[in-house]
Amino acid sequence: MTDDQTAPHDPAREVGVGPHPQPWPDDPRYDPELLAEGDRRNVVDHYRYWTHEAIVADLDTRRHDFHIAIENWQHDLNIGSVVRTANAFLAREVHIVGKRRWNRRGAMVTDRYQHVRHHPGVADLAEWAKSEDLPVIGIDNLPGAVPLETTVLPRRCVLLFGQEGPGLTEEAWAASSLVCSIAQFGSTRSINAGAAAAIAMHSWVVRHVAPEDLPPSGV
C-alpha cells in the first residue's frame, strides 16, 4: 500500500457499536449520549450504552471474594496489567501498597470499573486484612513456599504480590499467613507480577466458581 492509499473500511474491525436505533430503551441505566453517538468503550456487550455508574453498581452485586494487593515501591509498570486482570476476574478490590501513584497505562481504563484502595505500607494492609478477617496469601517463589497448583486458596482472601524483580519484601513475607509458589519449568527464576497475578486469580476462579456460573464466551 502506498502512502496516499488508505486501508479499506472493515466494519468487523470496529470497536464497540454505533448509535442505538430508535426507539431508545426506557431504562435509567442507559446513557443518552452513548445511545445517540455510539459506545466505543472496551466493555462487554451486556454493558453497551450503560452509564459508568450503572456498570460499577452492577459489578458490585457480584464481585468475587478475593482481593488483590501489590507492593509499589518503585512505580512498577506491571501494576496496570494487574488491575486490568483483576477487573477481568472480578476481584472485590485491588490494594496498592506503598507509593500511591502507579502507572495506569496498562490498566486500559479498567481501573474506572475496579475499586482500588491505597495502603501506605504492608503493616497497614495487614491491619486492614485482619479487621476484615481476611488471610493474606503471598505469591512468590520463596524458600518454604507451597505449590499454588496443589493449594486450595481460601474463598475469602487477599492475594499479595511483590513488585517486578525483588518480589515480596521481607515485611510482606512476614505478613502472609501462607506463601504460594507458581511452578516454572524453564531457565528463568521468575515471571513478572502481571503474569503471576493472572495465574493466581485464575486458580481462585477454577476452585471457587461453579461451571454453571461461568460467563458465555465471546461476550
Residue frames as a rotation matrix with the C-alpha (Angstrom) as fourth column:
MET 1
0.581 0.814 0.000 0.00
0.814 -0.581 0.000 0.00
0.000 0.000 -1.000 0.00
THR 2
-0.308 -0.689 0.656 1.42
0.648 -0.657 -0.386 3.40
0.697 0.306 0.649 -0.96
ASP 3
-0.868 -0.146 -0.474 1.46
0.475 -0.520 -0.710 6.41
-0.143 -0.841 0.521 1.36
ASP 4
-0.813 0.571 -0.116 -1.50
-0.583 -0.800 0.146 8.05
-0.010 0.186 0.983 -0.39
GLN 5
-0.306 0.720 -0.623 -3.71
-0.107 0.624 0.774 4.97
0.946 0.303 -0.114 -0.05
THR 6
-0.332 0.280 0.901 -5.98
-0.942 -0.138 -0.305 4.31
0.039 -0.950 0.310 2.87
ALA 7
-0.987 -0.014 0.162 -6.88
-0.043 0.984 -0.172 0.93
-0.157 -0.177 -0.972 4.28
PRO 8
-0.496 0.864 -0.090 -10.31
-0.061 0.068 0.996 -0.32
0.866 0.499 0.019 3.20
HIS 9
-0.333 0.466 0.820 -13.05
-0.926 -0.325 -0.192 0.15
0.177 -0.823 0.540 5.77
ASP 10
-0.562 0.117 -0.819 -13.75
0.076 0.993 0.090 -3.07
0.824 -0.012 -0.567 7.63
PRO 11
0.180 0.722 0.668 -16.81
-0.686 -0.394 0.612 -2.85
0.705 -0.568 0.424 9.92
ALA 12
0.735 0.126 -0.667 -15.83
0.229 0.879 0.418 -6.13
0.639 -0.459 0.617 11.56
ARG 13
-0.206 -0.917 -0.341 -12.70
0.792 0.048 -0.608 -4.45
0.574 -0.396 0.717 12.98
GLU 14
-0.137 0.217 0.966 -14.57
-0.286 -0.943 0.172 -1.53
0.948 -0.253 0.191 14.55
VAL 15
-0.884 -0.173 -0.434 -14.58
0.367 0.317 -0.874 -1.37
0.289 -0.932 -0.217 18.32
GLY 16
-0.744 0.622 -0.245 -17.95
0.012 -0.354 -0.935 -1.15
-0.669 -0.698 0.256 20.02
VAL 17
-0.208 0.801 0.561 -21.25
0.957 0.285 -0.052 -0.18
-0.202 0.526 -0.826 18.46
GLY 18
-0.813 -0.023 0.582 -22.74
0.300 -0.873 0.385 2.82
0.499 0.488 0.716 16.71
PRO 19
-0.712 0.596 0.370 -25.79
-0.698 -0.656 -0.288 4.86
0.071 -0.463 0.883 17.67
HIS 20
-0.796 0.495 0.348 -28.67
0.248 0.791 -0.559 2.87
-0.552 -0.359 -0.752 19.11
PRO 21
-0.754 0.577 0.314 -31.69
0.303 -0.120 0.945 2.61
0.583 0.808 -0.084 16.77
GLN 22
-0.704 0.623 0.341 -34.87
-0.708 -0.579 -0.405 4.36
-0.055 -0.526 0.849 17.81
PRO 23
0.693 0.289 0.661 -36.86
-0.312 -0.706 0.636 3.96
0.650 -0.646 -0.399 19.94
TRP 24
-0.399 -0.902 0.166 -34.32
-0.491 0.057 -0.869 4.07
0.774 -0.428 -0.466 22.74
PRO 25
-0.262 0.265 -0.928 -34.64
0.643 0.765 0.038 1.77
0.720 -0.587 -0.371 25.78
ASP 26
0.359 0.441 0.822 -36.59
-0.401 -0.723 0.563 3.30
0.843 -0.532 -0.083 28.65
ASP 27
0.674 -0.288 -0.680 -34.07
0.658 0.653 0.376 2.35
0.336 -0.701 0.630 31.33
PRO 28
0.961 -0.267 0.077 -32.14
-0.275 -0.875 0.399 4.71
-0.039 -0.404 -0.914 33.65
ARG 29
0.438 -0.851 0.289 -29.01
0.309 0.445 0.841 2.59
-0.844 -0.279 0.457 33.27
TYR 30
0.248 -0.315 0.916 -28.56
0.969 0.096 -0.230 3.80
-0.016 0.944 0.329 29.70
ASP 31
-0.339 -0.494 -0.801 -26.56
0.400 -0.846 0.353 6.92
-0.852 -0.201 0.484 28.85
PRO 32
0.702 0.710 -0.055 -28.42
0.261 -0.327 -0.908 9.20
-0.663 0.623 -0.415 26.39
GLU 33
0.365 -0.640 -0.676 -25.15
-0.789 -0.598 0.140 10.47
-0.494 0.482 -0.724 24.93
LEU 34
-0.683 -0.624 0.380 -23.91
-0.368 0.743 0.559 6.94
-0.631 0.242 -0.737 24.23
LEU 35
0.003 0.774 0.633 -27.27
0.522 0.539 -0.661 5.97
-0.853 0.332 -0.402 22.76
ALA 36
0.824 0.375 -0.425 -27.04
-0.071 -0.676 -0.733 8.93
-0.563 0.634 -0.530 20.38
GLU 37
0.451 -0.746 -0.490 -23.37
-0.885 -0.444 -0.140 8.74
-0.113 0.497 -0.860 19.43
GLY 38
0.584 -0.261 -0.769 -22.46
-0.151 0.895 -0.419 5.06
0.798 0.360 0.484 19.91
ASP 39
0.818 -0.293 0.495 -20.44
-0.485 0.111 0.868 3.21
-0.309 -0.950 -0.051 22.52
ARG 40
0.587 -0.692 -0.420 -16.79
-0.275 0.317 -0.908 2.56
0.761 0.648 -0.004 21.65
ARG 41
0.224 -0.499 0.837 -15.64
-0.974 -0.097 0.204 1.63
-0.021 -0.861 -0.508 25.15
ASN 42
-0.529 -0.487 -0.695 -13.84
-0.444 0.857 -0.262 -1.61
0.723 0.170 -0.669 25.97
VAL 43
-0.455 0.479 0.751 -16.80
-0.755 0.239 -0.611 -3.22
-0.472 -0.845 0.253 27.74
VAL 44
-0.880 0.207 0.428 -18.65
0.314 0.929 0.196 -6.49
-0.357 0.306 -0.883 27.20
ASP 45
-0.753 0.594 0.282 -21.80
0.173 -0.235 0.956 -6.35
0.635 0.769 0.074 25.06
HIS 46
-0.049 0.781 -0.622 -24.06
0.939 0.248 0.238 -6.65
0.340 -0.573 -0.746 28.10
TYR 47
0.004 -0.036 -0.999 -22.94
0.723 -0.690 0.027 -3.19
-0.691 -0.723 0.024 29.23
ARG 48
-0.701 -0.235 0.673 -23.22
0.683 -0.492 0.540 -1.40
0.204 0.838 0.505 25.89
TYR 49
-0.194 0.544 0.816 -24.73
0.186 -0.797 0.575 2.08
0.963 0.263 0.053 26.30
TRP 50
0.586 0.388 -0.711 -24.81
0.748 0.078 0.659 1.79
0.311 -0.918 -0.244 30.10
THR 51
0.723 -0.365 0.586 -23.52
-0.453 -0.891 0.005 4.66
0.521 -0.270 -0.810 32.21
HIS 52
-0.326 -0.922 -0.208 -20.26
-0.258 0.299 -0.919 4.16
0.909 -0.246 -0.336 34.04
GLU 53
-0.563 0.149 0.813 -22.07
-0.826 -0.135 -0.547 4.36
0.029 -0.980 0.199 37.36
ALA 54
0.541 0.839 0.055 -24.59
-0.836 0.544 -0.075 1.70
-0.093 -0.005 0.996 36.33
ILE 55
0.428 -0.468 -0.773 -21.82
-0.243 0.764 -0.597 -0.69
0.871 0.443 0.213 35.26
VAL 56
-0.656 -0.723 0.214 -19.95
-0.367 0.058 -0.928 -0.33
0.659 -0.688 -0.304 38.55
ALA 57
-0.243 0.654 0.716 -23.17
-0.953 -0.024 -0.301 -0.78
-0.180 -0.756 0.630 40.53
ASP 58
0.747 0.537 -0.391 -23.96
-0.621 0.774 -0.124 -3.99
0.236 0.336 0.912 38.65
LEU 59
0.039 -0.828 -0.559 -20.43
-0.136 0.550 -0.824 -5.34
0.990 0.108 -0.091 39.09
ASP 60
-0.621 -0.305 0.722 -20.68
-0.692 -0.218 -0.688 -4.62
0.367 -0.927 -0.076 42.81
THR 61
0.355 0.848 0.394 -23.60
-0.932 0.355 0.074 -7.04
-0.077 -0.393 0.916 43.12
ARG 62
0.995 0.093 -0.037 -21.48
-0.098 0.978 -0.185 -10.00
0.019 0.188 0.982 42.04
ARG 63
0.254 -0.967 0.000 -17.82
-0.812 -0.213 -0.543 -9.32
0.525 0.138 -0.840 42.78
HIS 64
0.396 -0.209 -0.894 -15.78
0.238 0.964 -0.120 -12.30
0.887 -0.165 0.431 43.92
ASP 65
0.990 0.134 -0.048 -14.49
0.065 -0.126 0.990 -12.73
0.126 -0.983 -0.134 47.47
PHE 66
0.267 -0.953 -0.141 -10.78
0.943 0.228 0.243 -12.37
-0.200 -0.198 0.960 46.76
HIS 67
0.918 -0.124 -0.377 -8.73
-0.128 -0.992 0.013 -9.16
-0.375 0.037 -0.926 46.91
ILE 68
0.510 -0.808 0.294 -5.52
0.758 0.261 -0.599 -8.37
0.407 0.528 0.745 45.10
ALA 69
0.894 -0.328 -0.306 -2.67
-0.075 -0.782 0.619 -6.46
-0.442 -0.530 -0.723 46.71
ILE 70
0.560 -0.758 0.334 0.59
0.734 0.267 -0.624 -5.44
0.384 0.595 0.706 45.09
GLU 71
0.303 -0.559 -0.771 3.60
0.615 -0.504 0.607 -3.68
-0.728 -0.658 0.191 46.56
ASN 72
0.678 -0.022 0.735 4.50
0.617 -0.527 -0.585 -0.44
0.400 0.850 -0.343 44.79
TRP 73
0.512 -0.577 -0.637 7.84
0.471 -0.431 0.769 0.93
-0.719 -0.694 0.051 45.91
GLN 74
-0.556 -0.802 -0.219 9.35
0.168 -0.366 0.915 1.75
-0.814 0.473 0.338 42.51
HIS 75
0.026 0.673 -0.739 6.31
-0.746 -0.479 -0.462 2.57
-0.665 0.564 0.490 40.36
ASP 76
-0.624 -0.262 0.737 6.13
0.093 0.911 0.402 -0.97
-0.776 0.319 -0.544 38.97
LEU 77
-0.674 0.319 -0.666 4.90
-0.732 -0.405 0.548 -0.89
-0.095 0.857 0.507 35.37
ASN 78
-0.867 0.325 -0.379 3.10
0.169 0.905 0.389 -4.20
0.469 0.274 -0.840 35.90
ILE 79
-0.803 0.568 -0.179 0.52
0.150 -0.098 -0.984 -2.71
-0.576 -0.817 -0.006 38.26
GLY 80
-0.373 0.685 -0.627 -1.69
-0.857 -0.513 -0.052 -1.53
-0.357 0.517 0.778 35.40
SER 81
-0.416 0.193 -0.889 -1.87
-0.553 0.722 0.415 -5.02
0.722 0.664 -0.193 33.96
VAL 82
-0.931 0.115 -0.346 -2.63
0.337 0.635 -0.696 -6.44
0.139 -0.764 -0.630 37.43
VAL 83
-0.607 0.745 -0.277 -5.56
-0.292 -0.533 -0.794 -4.03
-0.740 -0.401 0.541 37.76
ARG 84
-0.295 0.485 -0.823 -6.80
-0.949 -0.047 0.313 -4.93
0.113 0.873 0.475 34.28
THR 85
-0.628 0.012 -0.778 -6.69
-0.104 0.990 0.099 -8.64
0.772 0.143 -0.620 35.12
ALA 86
-0.931 0.312 -0.190 -8.36
0.237 0.120 -0.964 -8.04
-0.278 -0.942 -0.186 38.48
ASN 87
-0.379 0.819 -0.432 -11.22
-0.765 -0.540 -0.352 -6.39
-0.521 0.197 0.831 36.61
ALA 88
-0.332 0.221 -0.917 -11.44
-0.754 0.523 0.399 -9.34
0.568 0.823 -0.007 34.21
PHE 89
-0.603 0.046 -0.796 -11.65
0.307 0.935 -0.178 -11.82
0.736 -0.352 -0.578 37.08
LEU 90
0.290 0.843 0.454 -13.93
-0.061 -0.457 0.887 -9.51
0.955 -0.285 -0.081 39.10
ALA 91
-0.538 -0.541 -0.646 -11.77
0.676 0.181 -0.715 -9.10
0.504 -0.821 0.268 42.20
ARG 92
0.457 0.744 -0.488 -13.51
0.888 -0.353 0.294 -7.34
0.046 -0.567 -0.822 45.05
GLU 93
0.948 -0.220 -0.229 -10.75
-0.186 -0.969 0.163 -4.73
-0.257 -0.112 -0.960 45.40
VAL 94
0.403 -0.912 0.073 -7.20
0.626 0.217 -0.749 -4.00
0.668 0.348 0.658 44.34
HIS 95
0.929 -0.159 -0.336 -4.87
0.217 -0.501 0.838 -2.71
-0.301 -0.851 -0.431 47.06
ILE 96
0.479 -0.814 0.329 -1.81
0.192 -0.269 -0.944 -0.64
0.857 0.515 0.028 46.17
VAL 97
0.855 -0.247 -0.456 0.78
0.488 0.081 0.869 -0.91
-0.178 -0.966 0.189 48.95
GLY 98
-0.223 -0.970 -0.093 3.47
0.888 -0.241 0.392 1.76
-0.403 0.005 0.915 49.11
LYS 99
-0.930 -0.159 -0.331 3.50
0.024 -0.925 0.379 4.69
-0.367 0.344 0.864 46.73
ARG 100
-0.065 0.994 -0.091 0.04
0.016 -0.090 -0.996 6.00
-0.998 -0.066 -0.010 45.93
ARG 101
0.324 0.164 -0.932 0.82
-0.841 -0.401 -0.363 6.81
-0.433 0.901 0.008 42.30
TRP 102
-0.203 -0.363 0.909 1.05
0.150 0.906 0.396 3.95
-0.968 0.217 -0.129 39.82
ASN 103
-0.858 -0.204 -0.471 1.28
-0.413 -0.273 0.869 3.64
-0.306 0.940 0.150 36.05
ARG 104
-0.068 0.963 0.262 -2.27
-0.281 0.233 -0.931 3.36
-0.957 -0.137 0.255 34.76
ARG 105
-0.265 -0.048 -0.963 -1.41
-0.948 -0.170 0.269 2.81
-0.176 0.984 -0.001 31.11
GLY 106
-0.922 -0.185 -0.341 -1.53
-0.270 0.938 0.220 -0.97
0.279 0.294 -0.914 31.36
ALA 107
-0.681 0.718 0.146 -4.94
0.098 0.286 -0.953 -0.86
-0.726 -0.634 -0.265 33.03
MET 108
-0.898 0.316 0.307 -6.56
0.323 -0.004 0.947 0.20
0.300 0.949 -0.098 29.72
VAL 109
-0.564 0.649 0.511 -9.13
-0.597 -0.748 0.291 2.33
0.570 -0.141 0.809 31.64
THR 110
-0.019 0.594 -0.804 -10.39
0.279 0.776 0.566 -0.74
0.960 -0.214 -0.180 33.54
ASP 111
-0.812 -0.309 -0.494 -9.49
0.549 -0.122 -0.827 1.00
0.195 -0.943 0.269 36.81
ARG 112
-0.721 0.632 0.285 -12.66
-0.598 -0.775 0.205 3.06
0.351 -0.023 0.936 36.30
TYR 113
0.288 0.885 -0.366 -14.67
-0.574 0.466 0.673 -0.09
0.766 0.016 0.642 37.00
GLN 114
0.183 -0.347 -0.920 -12.44
0.549 0.812 -0.197 -1.59
0.815 -0.469 0.339 39.67
HIS 115
0.968 0.128 0.214 -12.30
-0.108 -0.558 0.822 -0.47
0.225 -0.820 -0.527 43.32
VAL 116
0.133 -0.985 -0.111 -8.71
0.490 0.163 -0.856 0.48
0.862 0.060 0.504 44.16
ARG 117
0.988 0.154 -0.019 -7.57
0.077 -0.386 0.919 1.15
0.134 -0.910 -0.393 47.75
HIS 118
0.216 -0.959 0.183 -4.23
-0.159 -0.219 -0.963 2.53
0.963 0.179 -0.200 48.89
HIS 119
0.941 -0.086 -0.328 -2.20
0.339 0.245 0.908 1.46
0.002 -0.966 0.259 51.95
PRO 120
0.712 -0.701 0.041 0.96
-0.697 -0.712 -0.080 3.39
0.085 0.028 -0.996 52.92
GLY 121
-0.426 -0.905 0.003 2.75
-0.892 0.419 -0.170 0.19
0.153 -0.075 -0.985 53.93
VAL 122
-0.477 0.181 -0.860 2.44
-0.087 0.964 0.252 -3.55
0.875 0.195 -0.444 54.43
ALA 123
-0.941 0.113 -0.320 1.58
0.337 0.193 -0.921 -3.09
-0.042 -0.975 -0.220 58.09
ASP 124
-0.599 0.759 -0.255 -1.44
-0.650 -0.647 -0.398 -1.00
-0.467 -0.073 0.881 57.10
LEU 125
-0.217 0.490 -0.845 -2.60
-0.751 0.470 0.465 -3.66
0.624 0.735 0.266 54.65
ALA 126
-0.682 -0.112 -0.722 -2.14
0.222 0.910 -0.350 -6.39
0.697 -0.399 -0.596 57.27
GLU 127
-0.923 0.363 -0.129 -4.11
0.016 -0.299 -0.954 -4.41
-0.385 -0.883 0.270 59.84
TRP 128
-0.333 0.830 -0.448 -6.94
-0.930 -0.368 0.010 -3.82
-0.156 0.420 0.894 57.37
ALA 129
-0.297 0.183 -0.937 -6.99
-0.461 0.832 0.308 -7.51
0.836 0.523 -0.163 56.34
LYS 130
-0.903 -0.066 -0.425 -7.12
0.318 0.563 -0.763 -8.57
0.290 -0.824 -0.487 59.99
SER 131
-0.748 0.656 -0.106 -10.08
-0.391 -0.563 -0.728 -6.24
-0.537 -0.503 0.677 60.63
GLU 132
0.007 0.739 -0.673 -11.89
-0.999 0.041 0.035 -7.90
0.053 0.672 0.738 57.71
ASP 133
0.249 -0.010 0.968 -10.89
-0.431 0.894 0.120 -11.42
-0.867 -0.447 0.218 58.81
LEU 134
0.948 0.001 -0.319 -9.08
-0.308 0.256 -0.916 -11.97
0.081 0.967 0.243 55.51
PRO 135
0.491 -0.833 0.254 -5.96
0.391 0.472 0.790 -14.16
-0.778 -0.288 0.558 55.37
VAL 136
0.547 -0.437 -0.715 -3.09
-0.757 -0.623 -0.198 -12.68
-0.358 0.649 -0.671 53.34
ILE 137
0.680 -0.295 0.671 -1.67
0.406 0.914 -0.011 -15.16
-0.610 0.280 0.741 50.83
GLY 138
0.141 -0.718 -0.682 1.68
-0.608 -0.606 0.513 -14.19
-0.782 0.342 -0.521 49.37
ILE 139
0.936 0.081 0.344 2.51
0.219 0.629 -0.746 -15.30
-0.277 0.773 0.570 45.84
ASP 140
0.476 -0.854 -0.209 6.25
-0.876 -0.442 -0.193 -15.69
0.072 0.275 -0.959 45.26
ASN 141
0.704 -0.331 -0.628 8.85
0.089 0.918 -0.386 -18.40
0.704 0.216 0.676 44.66
LEU 142
0.189 -0.587 0.788 10.37
-0.889 -0.443 -0.117 -18.09
0.418 -0.678 -0.605 48.12
PRO 143
-0.745 -0.476 -0.467 12.04
-0.208 0.832 -0.515 -20.83
0.633 -0.287 -0.719 50.19
GLY 144
-0.917 0.399 0.005 9.34
0.160 0.378 -0.912 -22.78
-0.366 -0.835 -0.411 52.01
ALA 145
-0.401 0.807 -0.433 6.55
-0.871 -0.482 -0.092 -21.68
-0.283 0.340 0.897 49.68
VAL 146
-0.328 0.391 0.860 3.91
0.120 0.920 -0.372 -24.30
-0.937 -0.019 -0.349 48.89
PRO 147
-0.939 -0.064 0.337 2.90
0.336 0.032 0.941 -25.04
-0.071 0.997 -0.008 45.28
LEU 148
-0.567 0.772 -0.287 -0.08
-0.710 -0.634 -0.306 -22.98
-0.419 0.030 0.908 44.13
GLU 149
-0.436 0.360 -0.825 -1.06
-0.678 0.472 0.564 -25.92
0.592 0.805 0.038 41.93
THR 150
-0.407 0.250 -0.878 -1.78
0.415 0.908 0.066 -28.14
0.814 -0.337 -0.473 44.95
THR 151
-0.944 0.034 -0.327 -3.06
0.284 -0.421 -0.862 -25.46
-0.167 -0.906 0.388 47.34
VAL 152
-0.020 0.982 0.187 -6.73
0.928 -0.052 0.370 -24.72
0.373 0.181 -0.910 47.97
LEU 153
-0.859 -0.264 0.438 -6.92
0.157 -0.951 -0.267 -20.94
0.487 -0.161 0.858 48.14
PRO 154
-0.619 0.675 -0.402 -9.45
0.532 -0.016 -0.846 -19.67
-0.578 -0.738 -0.349 50.69
ARG 155
0.118 0.746 0.655 -12.65
0.976 -0.209 0.063 -18.23
0.184 0.632 -0.753 49.24
ARG 156
0.970 0.155 0.185 -12.13
0.108 -0.965 0.241 -15.01
0.216 -0.214 -0.953 51.19
CYS 157
0.341 -0.920 -0.194 -8.53
0.812 0.183 0.555 -13.87
-0.475 -0.347 0.809 50.99
VAL 158
0.792 -0.290 -0.537 -6.02
-0.445 -0.877 -0.182 -11.25
-0.419 0.383 -0.823 49.89
LEU 159
0.660 -0.624 0.418 -3.54
0.743 0.623 -0.244 -12.38
-0.108 0.471 0.875 47.24
LEU 160
0.785 -0.426 -0.450 -0.36
-0.199 -0.861 0.468 -10.33
-0.587 -0.278 -0.760 47.76
PHE 161
0.691 -0.546 0.473 2.30
0.704 0.362 -0.611 -9.79
0.162 0.755 0.635 45.10
GLY 162
0.116 -0.751 -0.650 5.70
0.439 -0.548 0.712 -8.12
-0.891 -0.368 0.267 45.19
GLN 163
0.651 0.078 -0.755 6.99
-0.504 -0.699 -0.507 -5.80
-0.568 0.711 -0.415 42.54
GLU 164
0.948 -0.279 -0.154 8.95
0.006 0.497 -0.868 -6.81
0.319 0.822 0.472 39.50
GLY 165
0.107 -0.993 0.043 12.45
-0.363 -0.080 -0.928 -8.04
0.925 0.084 -0.370 40.31
PRO 166
-0.729 -0.516 0.450 12.76
-0.578 0.110 -0.809 -8.24
0.368 -0.849 -0.378 44.10
GLY 167
-0.321 0.682 -0.657 9.35
0.346 0.730 0.589 -9.86
0.881 -0.039 -0.471 44.62
LEU 168
0.737 0.664 -0.123 7.76
0.319 -0.183 0.930 -9.79
0.595 -0.725 -0.347 48.08
THR 169
-0.042 -0.705 0.708 9.59
-0.608 -0.544 -0.578 -7.73
0.793 -0.454 -0.406 50.67
GLU 170
-0.798 -0.306 -0.519 10.53
0.204 0.673 -0.711 -9.37
0.567 -0.673 -0.475 53.96
GLU 171
-0.826 0.546 0.142 7.73
-0.427 -0.440 -0.790 -7.42
-0.369 -0.713 0.596 55.65
ALA 172
0.004 0.851 -0.525 5.20
-0.987 0.086 0.132 -8.72
0.158 0.518 0.841 53.13
TRP 173
-0.308 -0.215 -0.927 6.52
-0.208 0.966 -0.155 -12.25
0.929 0.145 -0.342 53.56
ALA 174
-0.979 -0.121 -0.166 6.11
0.137 0.218 -0.966 -11.96
0.153 -0.968 -0.197 57.33
ALA 175
-0.588 0.809 0.002 2.58
-0.698 -0.505 -0.508 -10.57
-0.410 -0.300 0.861 56.97
SER 176
-0.119 0.524 -0.843 1.48
-0.808 0.443 0.389 -13.54
0.577 0.727 0.371 54.83
SER 177
0.291 0.295 0.910 -0.18
-0.805 0.590 0.066 -16.45
-0.517 -0.752 0.409 56.56
LEU 178
0.421 -0.168 0.892 0.85
0.419 0.908 -0.027 -18.60
-0.805 0.385 0.452 53.59
VAL 179
-0.042 -0.453 -0.890 3.14
-0.755 -0.569 0.325 -18.13
-0.654 0.686 -0.319 50.59
CYS 180
0.625 0.318 0.713 2.42
0.213 0.809 -0.548 -19.99
-0.751 0.494 0.438 47.35
SER 181
-0.473 -0.804 -0.361 4.84
-0.324 -0.222 0.919 -20.55
-0.819 0.552 -0.156 44.50
ILE 182
0.684 0.618 -0.387 3.99
-0.567 0.116 -0.816 -20.94
-0.460 0.777 0.430 40.82
ALA 183
0.350 -0.560 0.751 5.59
0.373 0.819 0.437 -23.94
-0.859 0.127 0.495 39.13
GLN 184
0.646 -0.255 -0.719 8.09
-0.701 -0.571 -0.427 -22.94
-0.301 0.781 -0.548 36.44
PHE 185
0.748 -0.240 0.618 9.91
0.271 0.961 0.044 -25.35
-0.605 0.135 0.785 34.16
GLY 186
0.821 -0.436 0.370 12.26
0.301 -0.220 -0.928 -23.19
0.486 0.873 -0.050 32.12
SER 187
-0.063 -0.986 -0.155 15.55
0.811 0.040 -0.584 -21.43
0.582 -0.162 0.797 32.78
THR 188
-0.327 -0.053 0.943 14.28
-0.206 -0.971 -0.126 -18.22
0.922 -0.235 0.307 34.36
ARG 189
-0.917 -0.099 -0.386 13.76
0.341 0.306 -0.889 -17.89
0.206 -0.947 -0.247 38.11
SER 190
-0.493 0.741 -0.456 10.58
0.297 -0.350 -0.889 -15.83
-0.818 -0.574 -0.048 37.96
ILE 191
-0.298 0.490 0.819 7.75
0.888 -0.173 0.426 -14.47
0.350 0.855 -0.383 35.88
ASN 192
-0.842 -0.088 0.532 6.53
-0.003 -0.986 -0.168 -10.89
0.539 -0.143 0.830 36.01
ALA 193
-0.887 0.462 0.005 3.97
-0.043 -0.072 -0.996 -9.76
-0.460 -0.884 0.083 38.56
GLY 194
-0.260 0.829 -0.494 1.25
-0.935 -0.344 -0.084 -9.28
-0.239 0.440 0.865 35.95
ALA 195
-0.200 0.131 -0.971 1.55
-0.541 0.812 0.221 -12.87
0.817 0.569 -0.091 34.75
ALA 196
-0.910 -0.184 -0.372 1.78
0.185 0.624 -0.760 -14.24
0.372 -0.760 -0.533 38.30
ALA 197
-0.723 0.690 0.021 -1.33
-0.437 -0.434 -0.788 -12.33
-0.535 -0.579 0.616 39.33
ALA 198
-0.080 0.707 -0.703 -3.28
-0.976 0.089 0.200 -13.66
0.204 0.702 0.682 36.35
ILE 199
-0.453 -0.156 -0.878 -2.29
-0.164 0.982 -0.090 -17.25
0.876 0.103 -0.471 37.17
ALA 200
-0.985 0.043 -0.169 -3.23
0.174 0.206 -0.963 -16.88
-0.007 -0.978 -0.211 40.83
MET 201
-0.500 0.855 -0.140 -6.58
-0.727 -0.502 -0.468 -15.26
-0.470 -0.133 0.872 40.08
HIS 202
-0.051 0.467 -0.883 -7.43
-0.819 0.486 0.305 -17.96
0.571 0.739 0.357 37.59
SER 203
-0.755 -0.256 -0.603 -6.52
0.097 0.867 -0.488 -20.61
0.648 -0.427 -0.630 40.17
TRP 204
-0.869 0.494 0.038 -9.00
-0.176 -0.236 -0.956 -19.00
-0.463 -0.837 0.292 42.57
VAL 205
-0.180 0.838 -0.514 -11.71
-0.970 -0.239 -0.049 -18.95
-0.164 0.490 0.856 39.87
VAL 206
-0.342 -0.002 -0.940 -11.14
-0.470 0.866 0.170 -22.61
0.814 0.500 -0.297 38.96
ARG 207
-0.903 -0.092 -0.419 -11.59
0.280 0.614 -0.738 -23.55
0.325 -0.784 -0.529 42.61
HIS 208
-0.770 0.512 -0.381 -14.48
0.274 -0.274 -0.922 -21.33
-0.576 -0.814 0.071 43.63
VAL 209
-0.376 0.673 -0.637 -16.62
-0.827 -0.553 -0.097 -20.54
-0.418 0.490 0.765 40.58
ALA 210
-0.064 0.453 0.889 -19.12
0.049 0.891 -0.450 -23.23
-0.997 0.015 -0.079 39.64
PRO 211
-0.809 -0.295 0.509 -19.23
0.469 0.199 0.861 -24.29
-0.355 0.935 -0.023 35.97
GLU 212
0.015 0.907 0.422 -22.82
0.995 -0.057 0.088 -23.09
0.104 0.418 -0.902 35.61
ASP 213
0.671 0.197 -0.715 -21.71
0.421 -0.895 0.149 -19.60
-0.610 -0.401 -0.683 36.74
LEU 214
-0.475 -0.876 0.078 -19.09
0.525 -0.211 0.824 -19.22
-0.706 0.433 0.561 34.05
PRO 215
0.124 0.527 -0.841 -19.96
-0.420 -0.740 -0.525 -16.45
-0.899 0.419 0.130 31.57
PRO 216
0.782 0.162 0.601 -20.51
0.438 0.544 -0.716 -17.38
-0.443 0.823 0.355 27.92
SER 217
-0.308 -0.951 0.040 -17.56
0.631 -0.172 0.756 -16.88
-0.712 0.258 0.653 25.63
GLY 218
-0.623 -0.084 0.778 -17.41
0.753 -0.333 0.567 -14.10
0.212 0.939 0.271 23.09
VAL 219
0.535 0.844 0.034 -19.43
0.795 -0.516 0.319 -11.54
0.286 -0.144 -0.947 25.06
